[in-house]
Amino acid sequence: MADKNLKVGELRQMTDDQLSEKLLMLKKEQFNLRFQDATGQLQSTARVREVRRAVARVKTLQVQRKATATKTDKKAEA
């Protein structure tokens, strides 16, 4: 199961590979939660929301890092 309270500060300290691994883990958990919900076995519906938001945080950081890398590459070329 993913961390209960995934903080942005903790995510910022992770490398790109660690972020990708975390995203994969969260996506798997999200799939399992959806499956549990469909079969009526889901205990905590709030966990679905937590995982969805954690996925969004990781993806946001990945996009921000990519944008920063692109921006610095363009400055280096100029």
N, CA, C and O atoms as a Maestro MAE file, in Angstrom:
{
 s_m_m2io_version
 :::
 2.0.0
}

f_m_ct {
 s_m_title
 :::
 protein
 m_atom[312] {
  # First column is atom index #
  i_m_mmod_type
  r_m_x_coord
  r_m_y_coord
  r_m_z_coord
  i_m_residue_number
  s_m_chain_name
  s_m_pdb_residue_name
  s_m_pdb_atom_name
  i_m_atomic_number
  :::
  1 25 0.841 -1.175 0.000 1 A "MET " " N  " 7
  2 3 0.000 0.000 0.000 1 A "MET " " CA " 6
  3 2 0.892 1.246 0.000 1 A "MET " " C  " 6
  4 15 1.971 1.247 0.591 1 A "MET " " O  " 8
  5 25 0.443 2.266 -0.647 2 A "ALA " " N  " 7
  6 3 1.219 3.502 -0.742 2 A "ALA " " CA " 6
  7 2 1.237 4.226 0.594 2 A "ALA " " C  " 6
  8 15 0.464 3.922 1.502 2 A "ALA " " O  " 8
  9 25 2.140 5.188 0.685 3 A "ASP " " N  " 7
  10 3 2.220 5.988 1.904 3 A "ASP " " CA " 6
  11 2 0.880 6.652 2.169 3 A "ASP " " C  " 6
  12 15 0.203 7.105 1.246 3 A "ASP " " O  " 8
  13 25 0.510 6.704 3.434 4 A "LYS " " N  " 7
  14 3 -0.797 7.270 3.797 4 A "LYS " " CA " 6
  15 2 -0.865 8.747 3.424 4 A "LYS " " C  " 6
  16 15 -1.822 9.179 2.783 4 A "LYS " " O  " 8
  17 25 0.136 9.518 3.817 5 A "ASN " " N  " 7
  18 3 0.159 10.945 3.517 5 A "ASN " " CA " 6
  19 2 1.395 11.246 2.672 5 A "ASN " " C  " 6
  20 15 2.490 11.437 3.200 5 A "ASN " " O  " 8
  21 25 1.210 11.284 1.386 6 A "LEU " " N  " 7
  22 3 2.305 11.534 0.464 6 A "LEU " " CA " 6
  23 2 2.503 13.040 0.337 6 A "LEU " " C  " 6
  24 15 1.647 13.737 -0.209 6 A "LEU " " O  " 8
  25 25 3.617 13.538 0.835 7 A "LYS " " N  " 7
  26 3 3.890 14.969 0.837 7 A "LYS " " CA " 6
  27 2 4.687 15.357 -0.405 7 A "LYS " " C  " 6
  28 15 5.510 14.586 -0.899 7 A "LYS " " O  " 8
  29 25 4.432 16.553 -0.893 8 A "VAL " " N  " 7
  30 3 5.127 17.043 -2.085 8 A "VAL " " CA " 6
  31 2 6.620 17.187 -1.802 8 A "VAL " " C  " 6
  32 15 7.446 16.911 -2.672 8 A "VAL " " O  " 8
  33 25 6.966 17.614 -0.602 9 A "GLY " " N  " 7
  34 3 8.376 17.761 -0.243 9 A "GLY " " CA " 6
  35 2 9.134 16.452 -0.343 9 A "GLY " " C  " 6
  36 15 10.281 16.423 -0.789 9 A "GLY " " O  " 8
  37 25 8.491 15.368 0.073 10 A "GLU " " N  " 7
  38 3 9.115 14.051 -0.029 10 A "GLU " " CA " 6
  39 2 9.280 13.647 -1.492 10 A "GLU " " C  " 6
  40 15 10.286 13.047 -1.870 10 A "GLU " " O  " 8
  41 25 8.294 13.976 -2.300 11 A "LEU " " N  " 7
  42 3 8.361 13.635 -3.719 11 A "LEU " " CA " 6
  43 2 9.453 14.424 -4.428 11 A "LEU " " C  " 6
  44 15 10.129 13.891 -5.308 11 A "LEU " " O  " 8
  45 25 9.630 15.675 -4.059 12 A "ARG " " N  " 7
  46 3 10.644 16.520 -4.702 12 A "ARG " " CA " 6
  47 2 12.059 15.985 -4.447 12 A "ARG " " C  " 6
  48 15 12.964 16.219 -5.248 12 A "ARG " " O  " 8
  49 25 12.246 15.282 -3.355 13 A "GLN " " N  " 7
  50 3 13.558 14.732 -3.030 13 A "GLN " " CA " 6
  51 2 13.865 13.452 -3.801 13 A "GLN " " C  " 6
  52 15 15.012 13.005 -3.826 13 A "GLN " " O  " 8
  53 25 12.852 12.862 -4.427 14 A "MET " " N  " 7
  54 3 13.042 11.621 -5.172 14 A "MET " " CA " 6
  55 2 13.654 11.894 -6.544 14 A "MET " " C  " 6
  56 15 13.488 12.970 -7.118 14 A "MET " " O  " 8
  57 25 14.358 10.900 -7.044 15 A "THR " " N  " 7
  58 3 14.905 10.997 -8.396 15 A "THR " " CA " 6
  59 2 13.791 10.703 -9.401 15 A "THR " " C  " 6
  60 15 12.695 10.288 -9.025 15 A "THR " " O  " 8
  61 25 14.089 10.922 -10.681 16 A "ASP " " N  " 7
  62 3 13.099 10.653 -11.720 16 A "ASP " " CA " 6
  63 2 12.717 9.179 -11.750 16 A "ASP " " C  " 6
  64 15 11.548 8.839 -11.936 16 A "ASP " " O  " 8
  65 25 13.698 8.311 -11.568 17 A "ASP " " N  " 7
  66 3 13.417 6.874 -11.559 17 A "ASP " " CA " 6
  67 2 12.541 6.488 -10.374 17 A "ASP " " C  " 6
  68 15 11.626 5.675 -10.507 17 A "ASP " " O  " 8
  69 25 12.824 7.069 -9.224 18 A "GLN " " N  " 7
  70 3 12.015 6.783 -8.046 18 A "GLN " " CA " 6
  71 2 10.585 7.271 -8.225 18 A "GLN " " C  " 6
  72 15 9.640 6.616 -7.784 18 A "GLN " " O  " 8
  73 25 10.425 8.423 -8.874 19 A "LEU " " N  " 7
  74 3 9.088 8.945 -9.146 19 A "LEU " " CA " 6
  75 2 8.324 8.017 -10.087 19 A "LEU " " C  " 6
  76 15 7.137 7.758 -9.884 19 A "LEU " " O  " 8
  77 25 8.999 7.526 -11.101 20 A "SER " " N  " 7
  78 3 8.351 6.608 -12.041 20 A "SER " " CA " 6
  79 2 7.924 5.326 -11.341 20 A "SER " " C  " 6
  80 15 6.844 4.791 -11.594 20 A "SER " " O  " 8
  81 25 8.787 4.846 -10.462 21 A "GLU " " N  " 7
  82 3 8.472 3.640 -9.695 21 A "GLU " " CA " 6
  83 2 7.288 3.886 -8.760 21 A "GLU " " C  " 6
  84 15 6.405 3.039 -8.630 21 A "GLU " " O  " 8
  85 25 7.277 5.036 -8.119 22 A "LYS " " N  " 7
  86 3 6.176 5.405 -7.215 22 A "LYS " " CA " 6
  87 2 4.871 5.510 -7.992 22 A "LYS " " C  " 6
  88 15 3.827 5.061 -7.520 22 A "LYS " " O  " 8
  89 25 4.925 6.108 -9.192 23 A "LEU " " N  " 7
  90 3 3.731 6.238 -10.017 23 A "LEU " " CA " 6
  91 2 3.191 4.859 -10.409 23 A "LEU " " C  " 6
  92 15 1.982 4.628 -10.376 23 A "LEU " " O  " 8
  93 25 4.076 3.967 -10.771 24 A "LEU " " N  " 7
  94 3 3.663 2.612 -11.131 24 A "LEU " " CA " 6
  95 2 2.986 1.920 -9.947 24 A "LEU " " C  " 6
  96 15 1.955 1.269 -10.111 24 A "LEU " " O  " 8
  97 25 3.568 2.061 -8.763 25 A "MET " " N  " 7
  98 3 3.011 1.465 -7.557 25 A "MET " " CA " 6
  99 2 1.624 2.044 -7.251 25 A "MET " " C  " 6
  100 15 0.703 1.310 -6.895 25 A "MET " " O  " 8
  101 25 1.487 3.365 -7.394 26 A "LEU " " N  " 7
  102 3 0.199 4.015 -7.136 26 A "LEU " " CA " 6
  103 2 -0.854 3.585 -8.149 26 A "LEU " " C  " 6
  104 15 -2.016 3.387 -7.792 26 A "LEU " " O  " 8
  105 25 -0.457 3.440 -9.409 27 A "LYS " " N  " 7
  106 3 -1.395 3.005 -10.441 27 A "LYS " " CA " 6
  107 2 -1.890 1.583 -10.153 27 A "LYS " " C  " 6
  108 15 -3.067 1.278 -10.347 27 A "LYS " " O  " 8
  109 25 -0.987 0.724 -9.691 28 A "LYS " " N  " 7
  110 3 -1.391 -0.643 -9.340 28 A "LYS " " CA " 6
  111 2 -2.373 -0.628 -8.172 28 A "LYS " " C  " 6
  112 15 -3.372 -1.346 -8.177 28 A "LYS " " O  " 8
  113 25 -2.076 0.194 -7.179 29 A "GLU " " N  " 7
  114 3 -2.982 0.287 -6.043 29 A "GLU " " CA " 6
  115 2 -4.332 0.839 -6.471 29 A "GLU " " C  " 6
  116 15 -5.374 0.373 -6.011 29 A "GLU " " O  " 8
  117 25 -4.312 1.829 -7.347 30 A "GLN " " N  " 7
  118 3 -5.556 2.417 -7.843 30 A "GLN " " CA " 6
  119 2 -6.397 1.360 -8.573 30 A "GLN " " C  " 6
  120 15 -7.617 1.313 -8.412 30 A "GLN " " O  " 8
  121 25 -5.750 0.532 -9.360 31 A "PHE " " N  " 7
  122 3 -6.448 -0.543 -10.056 31 A "PHE " " CA " 6
  123 2 -7.067 -1.513 -9.053 31 A "PHE " " C  " 6
  124 15 -8.227 -1.904 -9.190 31 A "PHE " " O  " 8
  125 25 -6.287 -1.898 -8.044 32 A "ASN " " N  " 7
  126 3 -6.788 -2.831 -7.031 32 A "ASN " " CA " 6
  127 2 -7.967 -2.238 -6.263 32 A "ASN " " C  " 6
  128 15 -8.928 -2.943 -5.953 32 A "ASN " " O  " 8
  129 25 -7.895 -0.956 -5.960 33 A "LEU " " N  " 7
  130 3 -8.997 -0.312 -5.247 33 A "LEU " " CA " 6
  131 2 -10.260 -0.280 -6.105 33 A "LEU " " C  " 6
  132 15 -11.362 -0.507 -5.605 33 A "LEU " " O  " 8
  133 25 -10.095 0.000 -7.389 34 A "ARG " " N  " 7
  134 3 -11.254 -0.004 -8.281 34 A "ARG " " CA " 6
  135 2 -11.870 -1.398 -8.362 34 A "ARG " " C  " 6
  136 15 -13.091 -1.549 -8.387 34 A "ARG " " O  " 8
  137 25 -11.022 -2.398 -8.401 35 A "PHE " " N  " 7
  138 3 -11.495 -3.775 -8.468 35 A "PHE " " CA " 6
  139 2 -12.249 -4.131 -7.181 35 A "PHE " " C  " 6
  140 15 -13.314 -4.747 -7.229 35 A "PHE " " O  " 8
  141 25 -11.693 -3.742 -6.039 36 A "GLN " " N  " 7
  142 3 -12.357 -3.991 -4.757 36 A "GLN " " CA " 6
  143 2 -13.704 -3.282 -4.696 36 A "GLN " " C  " 6
  144 15 -14.678 -3.831 -4.181 36 A "GLN " " O  " 8
  145 25 -13.758 -2.068 -5.220 37 A "ASP " " N  " 7
  146 3 -15.004 -1.317 -5.216 37 A "ASP " " CA " 6
  147 2 -16.061 -2.018 -6.075 37 A "ASP " " C  " 6
  148 15 -17.229 -2.098 -5.694 37 A "ASP " " O  " 8
  149 25 -15.644 -2.516 -7.217 38 A "ALA " " N  " 7
  150 3 -16.580 -3.182 -8.127 38 A "ALA " " CA " 6
  151 2 -17.122 -4.478 -7.536 38 A "ALA " " C  " 6
  152 15 -18.257 -4.867 -7.811 38 A "ALA " " O  " 8
  153 25 -16.308 -5.142 -6.725 39 A "THR " " N  " 7
  154 3 -16.741 -6.410 -6.137 39 A "THR " " CA " 6
  155 2 -17.357 -6.232 -4.756 39 A "THR " " C  " 6
  156 15 -17.771 -7.206 -4.128 39 A "THR " " O  " 8
  157 25 -17.418 -4.989 -4.279 40 A "GLY " " N  " 7
  158 3 -18.043 -4.720 -2.995 40 A "GLY " " CA " 6
  159 2 -17.168 -5.023 -1.792 40 A "GLY " " C  " 6
  160 15 -17.678 -5.163 -0.680 40 A "GLY " " O  " 8
  161 25 -15.862 -5.128 -1.992 41 A "GLN " " N  " 7
  162 3 -14.939 -5.455 -0.903 41 A "GLN " " CA " 6
  163 2 -14.159 -4.253 -0.386 41 A "GLN " " C  " 6
  164 15 -13.334 -4.396 0.517 41 A "GLN " " O  " 8
  165 25 -14.404 -3.087 -0.937 42 A "LEU " " N  " 7
  166 3 -13.641 -1.896 -0.565 42 A "LEU " " CA " 6
  167 2 -14.011 -1.446 0.845 42 A "LEU " " C  " 6
  168 15 -15.184 -1.215 1.139 42 A "LEU " " O  " 8
  169 25 -13.013 -1.323 1.714 43 A "GLN " " N  " 7
  170 3 -13.223 -0.931 3.100 43 A "GLN " " CA " 6
  171 2 -13.253 0.587 3.261 43 A "GLN " " C  " 6
  172 15 -14.134 1.135 3.923 43 A "GLN " " O  " 8
  173 25 -12.283 1.253 2.649 44 A "SER " " N  " 7
  174 3 -12.148 2.698 2.818 44 A "SER " " CA " 6
  175 2 -12.264 3.402 1.465 44 A "SER " " C  " 6
  176 15 -11.344 3.355 0.647 44 A "SER " " O  " 8
  177 25 -13.395 4.050 1.244 45 A "THR " " N  " 7
  178 3 -13.571 4.752 -0.020 45 A "THR " " CA " 6
  179 2 -12.691 6.001 -0.100 45 A "THR " " C  " 6
  180 15 -12.399 6.488 -1.192 45 A "THR " " O  " 8
  181 25 -12.279 6.509 1.034 46 A "ALA " " N  " 7
  182 3 -11.416 7.695 1.060 46 A "ALA " " CA " 6
  183 2 -10.043 7.380 0.463 46 A "ALA " " C  " 6
  184 15 -9.368 8.271 -0.053 46 A "ALA " " O  " 8
  185 25 -9.636 6.128 0.534 47 A "ARG " " N  " 7
  186 3 -8.327 5.741 0.002 47 A "ARG " " CA " 6
  187 2 -8.276 5.945 -1.516 47 A "ARG " " C  " 6
  188 15 -7.223 6.273 -2.062 47 A "ARG " " O  " 8
  189 25 -9.392 5.755 -2.187 48 A "VAL " " N  " 7
  190 3 -9.452 5.966 -3.638 48 A "VAL " " CA " 6
  191 2 -9.080 7.406 -3.951 48 A "VAL " " C  " 6
  192 15 -8.307 7.668 -4.873 48 A "VAL " " O  " 8
  193 25 -9.623 8.323 -3.195 49 A "ARG " " N  " 7
  194 3 -9.344 9.740 -3.390 49 A "ARG " " CA " 6
  195 2 -7.881 10.062 -3.091 49 A "ARG " " C  " 6
  196 15 -7.244 10.813 -3.830 49 A "ARG " " O  " 8
  197 25 -7.352 9.498 -2.015 50 A "GLU " " N  " 7
  198 3 -5.956 9.742 -1.640 50 A "GLU " " CA " 6
  199 2 -5.008 9.278 -2.738 50 A "GLU " " C  " 6
  200 15 -4.069 9.986 -3.103 50 A "GLU " " O  " 8
  201 25 -5.260 8.091 -3.256 51 A "VAL " " N  " 7
  202 3 -4.378 7.544 -4.292 51 A "VAL " " CA " 6
  203 2 -4.495 8.359 -5.571 51 A "VAL " " C  " 6
  204 15 -3.487 8.632 -6.223 51 A "VAL " " O  " 8
  205 25 -5.714 8.751 -5.939 52 A "ARG " " N  " 7
  206 3 -5.911 9.560 -7.148 52 A "ARG " " CA " 6
  207 2 -5.127 10.870 -7.046 52 A "ARG " " C  " 6
  208 15 -4.495 11.302 -8.010 52 A "ARG " " O  " 8
  209 25 -5.176 11.485 -5.887 53 A "ARG " " N  " 7
  210 3 -4.456 12.748 -5.702 53 A "ARG " " CA " 6
  211 2 -2.945 12.539 -5.672 53 A "ARG " " C  " 6
  212 15 -2.192 13.388 -6.150 53 A "ARG " " O  " 8
  213 25 -2.501 11.427 -5.118 54 A "ALA " " N  " 7
  214 3 -1.068 11.127 -5.092 54 A "ALA " " CA " 6
  215 2 -0.551 10.920 -6.517 54 A "ALA " " C  " 6
  216 15 0.550 11.359 -6.851 54 A "ALA " " O  " 8
  217 25 -1.341 10.256 -7.347 55 A "VAL " " N  " 7
  218 3 -0.970 10.064 -8.752 55 A "VAL " " CA " 6
  219 2 -0.833 11.431 -9.424 55 A "VAL " " C  " 6
  220 15 0.119 11.673 -10.167 55 A "VAL " " O  " 8
  221 25 -1.775 12.307 -9.163 56 A "ALA " " N  " 7
  222 3 -1.733 13.649 -9.749 56 A "ALA " " CA " 6
  223 2 -0.493 14.412 -9.290 56 A "ALA " " C  " 6
  224 15 0.124 15.120 -10.086 56 A "ALA " " O  " 8
  225 25 -0.126 14.276 -8.026 57 A "ARG " " N  " 7
  226 3 1.070 14.965 -7.515 57 A "ARG " " CA " 6
  227 2 2.329 14.476 -8.226 57 A "ARG " " C  " 6
  228 15 3.172 15.279 -8.627 57 A "ARG " " O  " 8
  229 25 2.453 13.166 -8.380 58 A "VAL " " N  " 7
  230 3 3.636 12.599 -9.029 58 A "VAL " " CA " 6
  231 2 3.701 13.049 -10.484 58 A "VAL " " C  " 6
  232 15 4.756 13.461 -10.966 58 A "VAL " " O  " 8
  233 25 2.575 12.970 -11.180 59 A "LYS " " N  " 7
  234 3 2.556 13.382 -12.582 59 A "LYS " " CA " 6
  235 2 2.878 14.862 -12.737 59 A "LYS " " C  " 6
  236 15 3.577 15.251 -13.673 59 A "LYS " " O  " 8
  237 25 2.375 15.686 -11.831 60 A "THR " " N  " 7
  238 3 2.652 17.114 -11.872 60 A "THR " " CA " 6
  239 2 4.145 17.371 -11.720 60 A "THR " " C  " 6
  240 15 4.715 18.180 -12.452 60 A "THR " " O  " 8
  241 25 4.778 16.689 -10.775 61 A "LEU " " N  " 7
  242 3 6.220 16.865 -10.588 61 A "LEU " " CA " 6
  243 2 6.998 16.417 -11.820 61 A "LEU " " C  " 6
  244 15 7.974 17.062 -12.204 61 A "LEU " " O  " 8
  245 25 6.575 15.322 -12.439 62 A "GLN " " N  " 7
  246 3 7.265 14.845 -13.629 62 A "GLN " " CA " 6
  247 2 7.168 15.871 -14.764 62 A "GLN " " C  " 6
  248 15 8.150 16.112 -15.466 62 A "GLN " " O  " 8
  249 25 6.002 16.468 -14.943 63 A "VAL " " N  " 7
  250 3 5.819 17.475 -15.993 63 A "VAL " " CA " 6
  251 2 6.644 18.720 -15.677 63 A "VAL " " C  " 6
  252 15 7.257 19.301 -16.572 63 A "VAL " " O  " 8
  253 25 6.661 19.131 -14.411 64 A "GLN " " N  " 7
  254 3 7.440 20.298 -14.018 64 A "GLN " " CA " 6
  255 2 8.919 20.075 -14.274 64 A "GLN " " C  " 6
  256 15 9.605 20.975 -14.758 64 A "GLN " " O  " 8
  257 25 9.417 18.897 -13.961 65 A "ARG " " N  " 7
  258 3 10.833 18.602 -14.189 65 A "ARG " " CA " 6
  259 2 11.152 18.582 -15.682 65 A "ARG " " C  " 6
  260 15 12.203 19.064 -16.106 65 A "ARG " " O  " 8
  261 25 10.254 18.031 -16.461 66 A "LYS " " N  " 7
  262 3 10.468 17.989 -17.907 66 A "LYS " " CA " 6
  263 2 10.479 19.404 -18.487 66 A "LYS " " C  " 6
  264 15 11.299 19.719 -19.349 66 A "LYS " " O  " 8
  265 25 9.566 20.256 -18.009 67 A "ALA " " N  " 7
  266 3 9.506 21.632 -18.483 67 A "ALA " " CA " 6
  267 2 10.769 22.397 -18.099 67 A "ALA " " C  " 6
  268 15 11.293 23.178 -18.893 67 A "ALA " " O  " 8
  269 25 11.249 22.175 -16.898 68 A "THR " " N  " 7
  270 3 12.473 22.832 -16.436 68 A "THR " " CA " 6
  271 2 13.671 22.374 -17.270 68 A "THR " " C  " 6
  272 15 14.520 23.184 -17.641 68 A "THR " " O  " 8
  273 25 13.734 21.088 -17.558 69 A "ALA " " N  " 7
  274 3 14.834 20.556 -18.359 69 A "ALA " " CA " 6
  275 2 14.789 21.129 -19.770 69 A "ALA " " C  " 6
  276 15 15.832 21.466 -20.332 69 A "ALA " " O  " 8
  277 25 13.615 21.243 -20.342 70 A "THR " " N  " 7
  278 3 13.466 21.809 -21.682 70 A "THR " " CA " 6
  279 2 13.863 23.277 -21.690 70 A "THR " " C  " 6
  280 15 14.517 23.749 -22.620 70 A "THR " " O  " 8
  281 25 13.466 23.985 -20.659 71 A "LYS " " N  " 7
  282 3 13.772 25.410 -20.557 71 A "LYS " " CA " 6
  283 2 15.283 25.636 -20.452 71 A "LYS " " C  " 6
  284 15 15.819 26.540 -21.093 71 A "LYS " " O  " 8
  285 25 15.964 24.827 -19.655 72 A "THR " " N  " 7
  286 3 17.411 24.987 -19.501 72 A "THR " " CA " 6
  287 2 18.145 24.571 -20.777 72 A "THR " " C  " 6
  288 15 19.192 25.131 -21.100 72 A "THR " " O  " 8
  289 25 17.599 23.588 -21.504 73 A "ASP " " N  " 7
  290 3 18.209 23.186 -22.772 73 A "ASP " " CA " 6
  291 2 18.130 24.305 -23.802 73 A "ASP " " C  " 6
  292 15 19.081 24.543 -24.547 73 A "ASP " " O  " 8
  293 25 16.992 24.989 -23.840 74 A "LYS " " N  " 7
  294 3 16.833 26.092 -24.788 74 A "LYS " " CA " 6
  295 2 17.762 27.244 -24.453 74 A "LYS " " C  " 6
  296 15 18.290 27.895 -25.355 74 A "LYS " " O  " 8
  297 25 17.973 27.507 -23.158 75 A "LYS " " N  " 7
  298 3 18.891 28.571 -22.755 75 A "LYS " " CA " 6
  299 2 20.317 28.206 -23.119 75 A "LYS " " C  " 6
  300 15 21.099 29.076 -23.503 75 A "LYS " " O  " 8
  301 25 20.666 26.936 -23.005 76 A "ALA " " N  " 7
  302 3 22.020 26.504 -23.327 76 A "ALA " " CA " 6
  303 2 22.295 26.631 -24.824 76 A "ALA " " C  " 6
  304 15 23.418 26.930 -25.227 76 A "ALA " " O  " 8
  305 25 21.279 26.406 -25.639 77 A "GLU " " N  " 7
  306 3 21.449 26.515 -27.086 77 A "GLU " " CA " 6
  307 2 21.614 27.961 -27.535 77 A "GLU " " C  " 6
  308 15 22.305 28.225 -28.520 77 A "GLU " " O  " 8
  309 25 20.995 28.894 -26.833 78 A "ALA " " N  " 7
  310 3 21.011 30.309 -27.239 78 A "ALA " " CA " 6
  311 2 22.325 30.971 -26.957 78 A "ALA " " C  " 6
  312 15 22.493 32.157 -27.242 78 A "ALA " " O  " 8
  :::
 }
 m_bond[311] {
  # First column is bond index #
  i_m_from
  i_m_to
  i_m_order
  :::
  1 1 2 1
  2 2 3 1
  3 3 4 2
  4 3 5 1
  5 5 6 1
  6 6 7 1
  7 7 8 2
  8 7 9 1
  9 9 10 1
  10 10 11 1
  11 11 12 2
  12 11 13 1
  13 13 14 1
  14 14 15 1
  15 15 16 2
  16 15 17 1
  17 17 18 1
  18 18 19 1
  19 19 20 2
  20 19 21 1
  21 21 22 1
  22 22 23 1
  23 23 24 2
  24 23 25 1
  25 25 26 1
  26 26 27 1
  27 27 28 2
  28 27 29 1
  29 29 30 1
  30 30 31 1
  31 31 32 2
  32 31 33 1
  33 33 34 1
  34 34 35 1
  35 35 36 2
  36 35 37 1
  37 37 38 1
  38 38 39 1
  39 39 40 2
  40 39 41 1
  41 41 42 1
  42 42 43 1
  43 43 44 2
  44 43 45 1
  45 45 46 1
  46 46 47 1
  47 47 48 2
  48 47 49 1
  49 49 50 1
  50 50 51 1
  51 51 52 2
  52 51 53 1
  53 53 54 1
  54 54 55 1
  55 55 56 2
  56 55 57 1
  57 57 58 1
  58 58 59 1
  59 59 60 2
  60 59 61 1
  61 61 62 1
  62 62 63 1
  63 63 64 2
  64 63 65 1
  65 65 66 1
  66 66 67 1
  67 67 68 2
  68 67 69 1
  69 69 70 1
  70 70 71 1
  71 71 72 2
  72 71 73 1
  73 73 74 1
  74 74 75 1
  75 75 76 2
  76 75 77 1
  77 77 78 1
  78 78 79 1
  79 79 80 2
  80 79 81 1
  81 81 82 1
  82 82 83 1
  83 83 84 2
  84 83 85 1
  85 85 86 1
  86 86 87 1
  87 87 88 2
  88 87 89 1
  89 89 90 1
  90 90 91 1
  91 91 92 2
  92 91 93 1
  93 93 94 1
  94 94 95 1
  95 95 96 2
  96 95 97 1
  97 97 98 1
  98 98 99 1
  99 99 100 2
  100 99 101 1
  101 101 102 1
  102 102 103 1
  103 103 104 2
  104 103 105 1
  105 105 106 1
  106 106 107 1
  107 107 108 2
  108 107 109 1
  109 109 110 1
  110 110 111 1
  111 111 112 2
  112 111 113 1
  113 113 114 1
  114 114 115 1
  115 115 116 2
  116 115 117 1
  117 117 118 1
  118 118 119 1
  119 119 120 2
  120 119 121 1
  121 121 122 1
  122 122 123 1
  123 123 124 2
  124 123 125 1
  125 125 126 1
  126 126 127 1
  127 127 128 2
  128 127 129 1
  129 129 130 1
  130 130 131 1
  131 131 132 2
  132 131 133 1
  133 133 134 1
  134 134 135 1
  135 135 136 2
  136 135 137 1
  137 137 138 1
  138 138 139 1
  139 139 140 2
  140 139 141 1
  141 141 142 1
  142 142 143 1
  143 143 144 2
  144 143 145 1
  145 145 146 1
  146 146 147 1
  147 147 148 2
  148 147 149 1
  149 149 150 1
  150 150 151 1
  151 151 152 2
  152 151 153 1
  153 153 154 1
  154 154 155 1
  155 155 156 2
  156 155 157 1
  157 157 158 1
  158 158 159 1
  159 159 160 2
  160 159 161 1
  161 161 162 1
  162 162 163 1
  163 163 164 2
  164 163 165 1
  165 165 166 1
  166 166 167 1
  167 167 168 2
  168 167 169 1
  169 169 170 1
  170 170 171 1
  171 171 172 2
  172 171 173 1
  173 173 174 1
  174 174 175 1
  175 175 176 2
  176 175 177 1
  177 177 178 1
  178 178 179 1
  179 179 180 2
  180 179 181 1
  181 181 182 1
  182 182 183 1
  183 183 184 2
  184 183 185 1
  185 185 186 1
  186 186 187 1
  187 187 188 2
  188 187 189 1
  189 189 190 1
  190 190 191 1
  191 191 192 2
  192 191 193 1
  193 193 194 1
  194 194 195 1
  195 195 196 2
  196 195 197 1
  197 197 198 1
  198 198 199 1
  199 199 200 2
  200 199 201 1
  201 201 202 1
  202 202 203 1
  203 203 204 2
  204 203 205 1
  205 205 206 1
  206 206 207 1
  207 207 208 2
  208 207 209 1
  209 209 210 1
  210 210 211 1
  211 211 212 2
  212 211 213 1
  213 213 214 1
  214 214 215 1
  215 215 216 2
  216 215 217 1
  217 217 218 1
  218 218 219 1
  219 219 220 2
  220 219 221 1
  221 221 222 1
  222 222 223 1
  223 223 224 2
  224 223 225 1
  225 225 226 1
  226 226 227 1
  227 227 228 2
  228 227 229 1
  229 229 230 1
  230 230 231 1
  231 231 232 2
  232 231 233 1
  233 233 234 1
  234 234 235 1
  235 235 236 2
  236 235 237 1
  237 237 238 1
  238 238 239 1
  239 239 240 2
  240 239 241 1
  241 241 242 1
  242 242 243 1
  243 243 244 2
  244 243 245 1
  245 245 246 1
  246 246 247 1
  247 247 248 2
  248 247 249 1
  249 249 250 1
  250 250 251 1
  251 251 252 2
  252 251 253 1
  253 253 254 1
  254 254 255 1
  255 255 256 2
  256 255 257 1
  257 257 258 1
  258 258 259 1
  259 259 260 2
  260 259 261 1
  261 261 262 1
  262 262 263 1
  263 263 264 2
  264 263 265 1
  265 265 266 1
  266 266 267 1
  267 267 268 2
  268 267 269 1
  269 269 270 1
  270 270 271 1
  271 271 272 2
  272 271 273 1
  273 273 274 1
  274 274 275 1
  275 275 276 2
  276 275 277 1
  277 277 278 1
  278 278 279 1
  279 279 280 2
  280 279 281 1
  281 281 282 1
  282 282 283 1
  283 283 284 2
  284 283 285 1
  285 285 286 1
  286 286 287 1
  287 287 288 2
  288 287 289 1
  289 289 290 1
  290 290 291 1
  291 291 292 2
  292 291 293 1
  293 293 294 1
  294 294 295 1
  295 295 296 2
  296 295 297 1
  297 297 298 1
  298 298 299 1
  299 299 300 2
  300 299 301 1
  301 301 302 1
  302 302 303 1
  303 303 304 2
  304 303 305 1
  305 305 306 1
  306 306 307 1
  307 307 308 2
  308 307 309 1
  309 309 310 1
  310 310 311 1
  311 311 312 2
  :::
 }
}
